Amino acid sequence: TALLNEKTFGMTYSEILSRDRALGRGYYPNIDGYPKIYRSEWSKTQKFEVIHRKFEFFTNALTGADYVISQFPETIPNLICDHFSIGHFHLLQARLGSLMLWSDSSAFYSKRYQESLQGCLNDAPSTTPLENSNPTINFKPDSGGTQRLASMLEFWQLPNLLLFILYQLIRRSLLKLLGRGKKNSYRSFDWLFTVIRGYRDYRYLGKISTRLKEMRGERFVFFPLHMEPELMLLDYSNYFNNVFEAVVYISKALPADTTLVIKEQPKVLGHRSRKFYELLNMLPNVVFCALDESSLDWIADAELVITIAGTAGEEAVRMGVPVVTFGQNQVINELPTVFFVDSHSTCKKAITRILDGNLRSDELVRAREALNAATKQVSFPFPDYVSLFTADYPCLEHARNSIRELVKAYPELSHLENVLD
C-alpha cells in the first residue's frame, strides 16, 4: 500500500513522516530537548498505518469535491488534491502588518502572488539609488510575530515562570490521576523539564550575548534562528531545515572581517540542548545577539540577512537589505536580491557576491518596490486574526469577509457568494 501511494501521489512515506513532529521526530536533531512524544518510538509498521488511514480518509472525503478550503496547507490532502486536479485554497498571513492572503498552492505563498511579483518586478523602477528612494507603503512587521515575541520574553521572567510551572504541575497531575491525558501523546511532565531547561538557557544566552551598540562599525551578517518544530520548517522547507548545518555553512563562507550574528527564537528555549549553544559559541566568527533586541534593528545594520524560511527574509527585502535563503519554497526567491542556496558551495558563492559589493543599490530598490506592490495586490486586511486565532466560537462575519476576498481573487469561485448569507 505504501509503495502504491508513493507512486500515485509522488512523495515517499518517509518524507511525509518527516513533516510530523511526533512520527518524524528523528529528523530533527537540533531540538533534542523537545518533550518526548510516545508516538515517536512507534515501529515502521505503526507509523505507516497512520499514513495509510490518512490517505484513505482524505481520498474518501475529497471524492467528488471541486475545491478545498482550509486554514493551512496539509501534506496528504494537498497531494490528493494535486493528483485529482482539485483546487485548494489556504488562508495565510502575508507577513506584513495584519494583512492576509489566500494561497492556491502547497507552499507558503500562492501562484497568484508569484505571478503578481513577477509583473511588479518588471514594472518596478530600475535606476533609483537606495539612498534616494522611498518605500511605496509604510513597512510594518508581522503583527502576530511581534506580539508572540513580546509575550515570550515576558514569560521567561522568573515570577511568571514559577507560576506557570506550579499551574502545569497541578493540572498535569490531575489529568494523570483522572486518566484523562491524551493517549500516545506527550509524556505527562516533560514540558516542565523543558521549561526549566529553557530558563537555564535564557540566562546562559543573556551572559554570552552581544548588543547591537557593541557591533557598531563592524561588518556582520544576521541569521535569526527558527521556531522549531513549526510549519515553516516541517512542511514548507522540508528539503533543508537543519539550522546548525546552515550556521556551519555560513561561518565557513565568511571572510575574516565579517561576523555572523545569530538570534535565538525565545519560544524555542528549552527545546535545544546546552551543547547546541556551546558549540555555536565556539565558532570563531559567530556571536549571539540579545534576545530582547529587535530583529529589525539588526537587519537594518546588517550587510545581508540569512534565513531558511522565516519572516526576516521578507523584512530584509522591504528594508533594502540583500537576502540569502535556504528555503526553496519562498516567494521572495523570485527577486534579484535574494539568493537561494542549498549547499556550502552555493552559500559561499552567494555571500561572496553580496559582500564584494556586486549588488547594485537600484536592484535593492526594485526588489523592495516589487514586493511591496505585489503584497498589496494579493492581500487584504484582517486586523483581528491574531486575537481570533485560538477562538473556540464561530467568527462568521470574518469568515464571510475572507470568502469574499477569496472570490475576488479567484472569480471561478463566484458561486461561493451564494452561501455567504
Residue, then its C-alpha position, 0 to 999 in steps of 0.5 A: t500500500a505504501l509503495l502504491n501511494e508513493k507512486t500515485f501521489g509522488m512523495t515517499y512515506s518517509e518524507i511525509l513522516s518527516r513533516d510530523r513532529a511526533l512520527g518524524r521526530g528523528y529528523y530533527p536533531n537540533i531540538d533534542g530537548y523537545p518533550k518526548i512524544y510516545r508516538s515517536e518510538w512507534s515501529k515502521t509498521q505503526k507509523f505507516e498505518v497512520i499514513h495509510r488511514k490518512f490517505e484513505f480518509f482524505t481520498n474518501a472525503l475529497t471524492g467528488a469535491d471541486y475545491v478545498i478550503s482550509q486554514f493551512p496547507e496539509t501534506i496528504p490532502n494537498l497531494i490528493c488534491d494535486h493528483f485529482s486536479i482539485g483546487h485548494f485554497h489556504l488562508l495565510q498571513a502575508r507577513l506584513g502588518s495584519l494583512m492576509l492572503w489566500s494561497d492556491s498552492s502547497a507552499f507558503y505563498s500562492k501562484r497568484y502572488q508569484e505571478s503578481l511579483q513577477g509583473c511588479l518586478n518588471d514594472a518596478p523602477s530600475t535606476t533609483p539609488l537606495e539612498n534616494s528612494n522611498p518605500t511605496i507603503n509604510f513597512k510594518p512587521d508581522s503583527g502576530g510575530t511581534q506580539r508572540l515575541a513580546s509575550m515570550l520574553e515576558f514569560w521567561q521572567l522568573p515570577n511568571l515562570l514559577l507560576f506557570i510551572l506550579y499551574q502545569l504541575i497541578r493540572r498535569s497531575l490531575l489529568k494523570l490521576l483522572g486518566r484523562g491525558k491524551k493517549n500516545s501523546y506527550r509524556s505527562f511532565d516533560w514540558l516542565f523539564t523543558v521549561i526549566r531547561g529553557y530558563r537555564d538557557y535564557r540566562y546562559l544566552g543573556k551572559i554570552s550575548t552581544r548588543l547591537k551598540e557593541m557591533r557598531g562599525e563592524r561588518f556582520v551578517f544576521f541569521p535569526l534562528h527558527m521556531e522549531p518544530e513549526l510549519m515553516l520548517l516541517d512542511y514548507s522547507n522540508y528539503f533543508n531545515n537543519v539550522f546548525e548545518a546552515v550556521v556551519y555553512i555560513s561561518k565557513a563562507l565568511p571572510a575574516d572581517t565579517t561576523l555572523v550574528i545569530k538570534e535565538q527564537p525565545k519560544v524555542l528555549g528549552h527545546r535545544s540542548r546546552k551543547f547546541y549553544e556551546l558549540l555555536n559559541m565556539l565558532p570563531n566568527v559567530v556571536f549571539c545577539a540579545l534576545d530582547e533586541s529587535s530583529l529589525d534593528w539588526i537587519a537594518d545594520a546588517e550587510l545581508v540577512i540569512t534565513i531558511a524560511g522565516t519572516a526576516g527574509e521578507e523584512a530584509v527585502r522591504m528594508g533594502v537589505p540583500v537576502v540569502t535563503f535556504g528555503q526553496n519554497q519562498v516567494i521572495n526567491e523570485l527577486p534579484t536580491v535574494f539568493f537561494v542556496d542549498s549547499h556550502s558551495t552555493c552559500k559561499k558563492a552567494i555571500t561572496r557576491i553580496l559582500d564584494g559589493n556586486l549588488r547594485s543599490d537600484e536592484l535593492v530598490r526594485a526588489r523592495e518596490a516589487l514586493n511591496a506592490a505585489t503584497k498589496q495586490v494579493s492581500f487584504p486586511f484582517p486586523d483581528y486574526v491574531s486575537l481570533f486565532t485560538a477562538d473556540y466560537p464561530c467568527l462568521e462575519h470574518a469568515r464571510n469577509s475572507i470568502r469574499e476576498l477569496v472570490k475576488a481573487y479567484p472569480e471561478l469561485s463566484h458561486l461561493e457568494n451564494v452561501l455567504d448569507 
